[in-house]
Structure formats: structure tokens, C-alpha cells
Amino acid sequence: MITSRAVIGQFYQALQQFVGASWIDRASMYFPNADPLETYEWLGQVPGMRLWVGGRQPKELADNIYQIQNEKYETTIDMPVSWLKNDKTGQVNLRVSELAQRPIAHWAQLISTLILNGNSTTCYDGKNFFATNHANSQKNLVTKTTVPALQVAASTKPTATEAIDAILGTIAHLQSFVDDQKEPMNSEAKGFVVMAAPALWAYLVHATLGEIAAGGSSNVLKELSKQGYVIEAVPNPRLSAWTDMFVVLRTDALAKPFIRQEQEELTIASKDETSEYAFDYDRVQFGVKAVRAAGYGLWEYAVRAQLST
């Protein structure tokens, strides 16, 4: 017989296996917090070094405020006590493992929603996260006008060579971003996630994994791996509405494009086989709860690109 205590132990064991097993940790920074509404003060960049002429010239750091509101989330399963007693095929443990997967998938859901709404929702600088009017006239919402390599023969079915050029052109654009001191922000960037809906990903993945491009020439993206670049194409079914768009996220900086925060860490509770609920209904329940939210981090580490003919 499986006990409720064993089920909870299995949950936490499964949870540890799933933590960090996806793109979520690479694209977002995690903060535990104590308040329902968390305020982030984004300090501007430190000025660059200057020739010392006429004494020091101190500059104040820019101060931008961005707030994220936590929400309460739960998922609960209900089963007969007999399932605990008679589970010879591991079905209960399987469902408990799935219960542990849901909170990880929930982060993916929250961040994917941010990505989808990025061109209509503001971030720390008061502009939309994906916009054409960030500071210093910088754009992280780009088309072929800004990145010529985004022009392809068929926008939903780029060739391997077109995909290579489109990804490389978008990364090059991201590497051109400067901070509020007009210093390069991404000149040392070498880690990227290229995310798209599965239909488009099926074409883009050839750009990151294929050894040979059209005509037998070497794949430039693969060659870059020899210089320490890590460029990974990730399918995201939650972006299914994007038939001709993809997003490039920088993943190797301490700061990230997105924020995850939790006021209450994930917990599991039960109405076990000794509870009044089990006495009344001969059933048990296992419920997961978290108080959390996701929000926008640095737009400078993300670019949304649209392919077009």
C-alpha cells in the first residue's frame, strides 16, 4: 500500500528532477519575495571610464521603477483511497510526477504569455517590452527593414541558409544595443535561445544543428560554437499563433529578459487516508499551491523578429 506520506515524498523528489530542466531558468531570473506587490528599481549603468581632466565628474544613476503583483495558484487531484492500496502498476506515482511537472509548466505558461503580449505591454522603461522606440532609438521589435536577413522567399518556411542568416542577423542586432551611457551591453554575449512555434521551429532548428548549409558551405552558426557560442532553437507550442515570427533571448548574462518571483514557495498538502474527508468519502486529495508571478526584465536581452518576403 502507498501512503499519503510516500506520495508527498515522491512529489518533492520529482520536483527536484524537473527544476532547471527547461529553458525557463536560462531566460528568467528568480526572486523570492515577501510582499504581494514587489517593486524593482532598475538602476542605470555605471559611466564608462574617461580621461581625468579637471577633476572627477560624478554622474547620478538613472532610476526606473517596475512593479509585479503576485497571484495565488493551485492544482489539486482527488482519488479513491483504494488507488493507494491497490496501485500495482505505479499509476499513482506517475500522476504525482505529473503534479510536480505542472508548476514548472506554469512558469512556461506565464513567461510565454509575456512574450506573446510583449509588443503591447510596458516594461521598466515605460515602453512596450518589444518596441521600436526604446532609448537611443533602439528597436527590439524588428522586421526586414531593420534586419535585412529577415527577408526570405517564404516567411513560414525559410530554407536552412535563410534561417541561418535570419538568426545571425537578429543576434548581431541584439549585440548592437547600448545602455544609458551608450556603452555596448551585449558585445560579449555568446548564449542565446531562439524560440518559435513548433511549425517554424522545424525550419529554424536546421540552422542551429545542421553541419552544412546550402551549396555545401559550412554552417556559420555551428562554426561559432567553436568560439564558445551556444545558440539553441527551442519549440514553444504556446506561441502557435506566430507563423512567421521568432524571438531571440540572451541567456548568458546575470540579468535576464524575464523575472520570476514567489511570495510563497511551492507546497503540497493533503487530505490523507486518516482525514475526515477520507472517512466521509473514502477518497484522498493532494493539492499544490504557490503565490507567484512573472514579469519583464531587460528588454535589451530580447528581440522579436518577423520573417517576410
C-alpha positions in Angstrom: 0.0 0.0 0.0 1.2 3.5 -0.8 0.7 6.1 2.0 0.0 9.7 1.6 3.3 10.5 3.2 5.1 8.5 0.5 3.1 10.3 -2.2 4.3 13.7 -0.8 7.8 12.4 -0.7 7.5 11.3 -4.3 6.2 14.8 -5.3 9.3 16.6 -3.9 11.6 14.0 -5.4 10.0 14.5 -8.8 10.0 18.3 -8.4 13.8 18.3 -8.0 14.2 16.4 -11.2 12.2 18.9 -13.2 13.7 22.1 -11.8 16.1 23.6 -14.3 15.1 21.0 -16.9 13.8 23.6 -19.5 14.5 27.0 -21.0 12.8 28.8 -18.1 15.9 29.2 -15.9 18.0 30.4 -18.8 15.5 33.1 -19.8 14.5 34.4 -16.4 15.8 35.4 -13.0 14.2 34.1 -9.9 13.4 36.2 -6.8 11.7 35.1 -3.6 9.8 38.0 -2.1 7.7 38.8 1.0 5.1 41.2 -0.3 2.1 40.7 -2.6 3.4 43.6 -4.8 7.1 43.7 -5.5 8.8 46.8 -6.6 12.0 46.6 -8.7 14.3 49.6 -9.0 16.3 49.3 -12.2 19.4 51.4 -11.6 21.1 52.8 -14.7 24.5 51.8 -15.8 27.8 53.0 -14.3 29.5 55.6 -16.6 32.4 54.5 -18.7 36.0 55.4 -17.9 37.1 58.9 -19.1 40.3 60.7 -19.3 40.9 62.5 -16.0 40.8 66.2 -16.9 39.9 68.9 -14.4 38.9 66.6 -11.6 36.2 63.9 -11.2 32.9 64.2 -12.9 30.3 62.1 -10.9 27.0 61.2 -12.6 23.8 60.0 -11.0 22.4 56.6 -11.9 19.1 56.6 -13.7 16.3 55.1 -11.5 13.4 53.2 -13.2 10.7 51.5 -11.1 8.8 48.4 -12.2 6.2 46.5 -10.1 4.9 42.9 -10.3 1.8 41.7 -8.5 1.8 38.2 -7.1 -1.2 35.9 -7.6 -2.3 32.7 -5.8 -2.3 29.5 -7.9 -3.3 25.9 -7.2 -3.8 22.5 -8.7 -5.5 19.6 -6.8 -6.1 15.9 -7.6 -8.7 13.7 -6.0 -8.6 9.9 -5.9 -10.2 6.9 -4.1 -8.3 5.5 -1.1 -8.3 2.2 -2.9 -5.9 3.6 -5.5 -3.3 3.9 -2.8 -4.0 0.4 -1.6 -4.0 -1.3 -5.0 -1.6 0.6 -7.1 0.5 -2.3 -8.6 1.4 -0.5 -11.9 2.7 2.8 -10.5 -0.2 4.9 -11.8 -0.3 7.0 -8.6 3.4 7.8 -8.7 3.0 8.7 -12.4 0.2 11.1 -11.6 2.2 12.6 -8.7 5.2 13.1 -11.0 2.8 14.9 -13.4 1.6 17.0 -10.4 5.2 18.1 -9.9 5.6 19.0 -13.6 2.6 21.3 -13.6 4.2 24.1 -11.5 7.3 24.1 -13.9 5.0 24.2 -16.9 3.1 27.0 -15.2 6.3 29.2 -15.3 6.5 28.4 -19.0 2.9 29.5 -19.4 3.4 32.8 -17.6 6.6 33.7 -19.5 5.1 32.7 -22.8 2.2 35.0 -22.2 4.7 37.8 -21.5 6.4 37.0 -24.8 3.1 37.0 -26.7 2.0 40.3 -25.2 5.4 41.9 -25.3 4.5 44.3 -28.1 1.6 45.7 -26.2 2.7 45.6 -22.5 5.2 48.0 -20.9 8.4 47.1 -19.1 10.7 49.0 -16.8 11.4 51.9 -19.2 7.8 52.7 -19.8 7.9 51.4 -23.3 6.4 48.1 -24.6 8.8 45.3 -23.9 9.1 44.6 -27.7 9.2 48.1 -29.2 10.7 50.3 -31.9 11.2 53.3 -29.6 13.4 52.3 -26.7 16.2 54.6 -25.5 18.7 55.8 -28.1 16.1 54.9 -30.9 16.8 51.2 -30.3 14.5 48.5 -31.6 13.9 45.0 -30.3 10.8 44.6 -32.5 12.4 44.1 -35.9 11.5 43.3 -39.5 13.4 43.1 -42.7 13.6 46.9 -42.6 15.9 46.8 -39.6 17.5 43.3 -40.2 17.6 42.7 -43.9 18.4 39.0 -43.4 14.7 38.6 -42.2 13.6 38.8 -45.9 13.1 35.2 -47.1 11.4 33.5 -50.0 8.6 32.0 -47.9 8.0 33.6 -44.5 6.7 30.4 -42.8 9.2 28.0 -44.5 12.7 29.5 -44.6 15.4 27.5 -46.1 18.3 26.4 -43.9 20.5 29.1 -45.3 17.8 31.7 -44.9 17.3 30.6 -41.3 21.0 30.8 -40.5 21.2 34.3 -41.9 18.0 35.4 -40.1 19.1 34.1 -36.7 22.6 35.5 -37.2 21.3 38.9 -38.3 19.0 39.1 -35.3 21.8 38.2 -32.9 24.0 40.8 -34.5 21.2 43.3 -34.0 20.9 42.4 -30.3 24.7 42.7 -29.9 24.4 46.3 -31.1 22.3 47.5 -28.1 23.8 50.1 -25.8 23.0 51.1 -22.3 22.0 54.5 -20.9 25.7 55.5 -21.0 25.8 54.5 -24.7 28.1 51.6 -23.9 27.6 48.3 -25.6 25.5 45.9 -23.5 25.8 42.6 -25.5 29.2 42.8 -27.1 30.3 39.7 -25.0 27.0 37.8 -25.5 27.5 34.2 -26.5 24.5 32.3 -25.1 21.1 32.6 -26.9 17.8 30.8 -27.1 15.9 31.1 -30.4 12.3 30.4 -29.7 9.5 29.8 -32.1 6.2 27.9 -32.6 6.8 24.3 -33.5 5.9 24.8 -37.1 8.5 27.4 -37.7 11.0 25.8 -35.2 11.1 22.8 -37.6 12.8 25.1 -40.1 14.9 27.2 -37.7 16.4 24.1 -35.9 18.3 23.2 -39.1 20.1 26.5 -38.7 21.4 25.6 -35.2 22.1 21.8 -35.7 22.9 21.3 -39.4 26.6 21.0 -40.2 26.3 22.1 -43.8 24.3 25.0 -45.4 23.1 25.2 -48.9 25.7 24.5 -51.6 27.9 22.5 -49.3 29.2 25.5 -47.4 29.8 25.3 -43.6 27.1 26.4 -41.2 28.2 29.6 -39.7 26.2 29.1 -36.5 27.9 25.7 -36.0 31.3 27.2 -36.6 30.5 29.8 -33.9 30.2 27.0 -31.3 34.0 26.6 -31.7 34.3 30.2 -30.3 32.1 29.4 -27.3 28.7 30.5 -28.7 25.7 28.4 -27.6 22.7 29.0 -29.8 19.7 26.7 -29.1 16.5 26.5 -31.1 13.6 25.8 -28.7 10.0 25.0 -29.8 7.2 26.6 -27.8 3.7 25.4 -28.6 2.3 28.3 -26.7 3.5 30.6 -29.5 1.4 28.7 -32.1 -0.1 32.0 -33.4 3.3 33.0 -34.5 3.6 31.6 -38.0 6.4 33.8 -39.2 8.0 35.2 -36.0 10.6 34.1 -33.5 12.3 35.6 -30.5 16.0 35.6 -29.6 16.8 35.7 -25.9 20.2 36.3 -24.4 20.8 33.6 -21.7 24.4 34.0 -20.5 24.1 37.3 -18.6 23.5 37.6 -14.8 20.3 39.6 -15.6 17.7 38.0 -17.8 14.9 39.1 -20.1 12.2 38.0 -17.6 11.6 37.8 -13.9 10.0 35.0 -11.8 9.0 35.8 -8.3 7.4 33.8 -5.5 5.8 35.1 -2.3 5.2 31.6 -1.2 7.3 28.7 -2.5 5.6 25.7 -3.9 4.0 23.5 -1.3 1.9 20.3 -1.3 -0.8 19.5 1.2 -3.2 16.5 1.5 -6.4 15.2 2.9 -4.9 11.9 3.7 -6.3 8.4 4.4 -6.8 9.4 8.1 -8.7 12.6 7.4 -12.4 13.3 7.9 -12.7 13.7 4.1 -11.4 10.1 3.7 -13.7 8.9 6.5 -16.8 10.6 4.8 -16.0 9.9 1.1 -13.3 7.1 1.1 -11.2 9.4 -1.0 -8.0 11.4 -0.6 -6.8 14.7 -2.1 -3.4 16.2 -2.9 -3.1 19.9 -3.6 -0.3 22.1 -4.8 -0.2 25.8 -4.1 2.1 28.7 -5.0 1.9 32.5 -4.8 3.9 33.8 -7.7 4.1 36.0 -10.8 6.3 36.6 -13.8 7.2 40.0 -15.3 9.6 41.7 -17.7 13.3 42.0 -17.0 15.7 43.6 -19.5 14.3 44.3 -23.0 17.9 44.7 -24.1 18.3 40.9 -23.9 15.4 40.0 -26.2 14.5 40.6 -29.8 11.3 39.7 -31.6 11.9 39.1 -35.3 9.4 38.7 -38.1 10.3 37.0 -41.4 8.7 38.3 -44.6 9.0 38.1 -48.3 
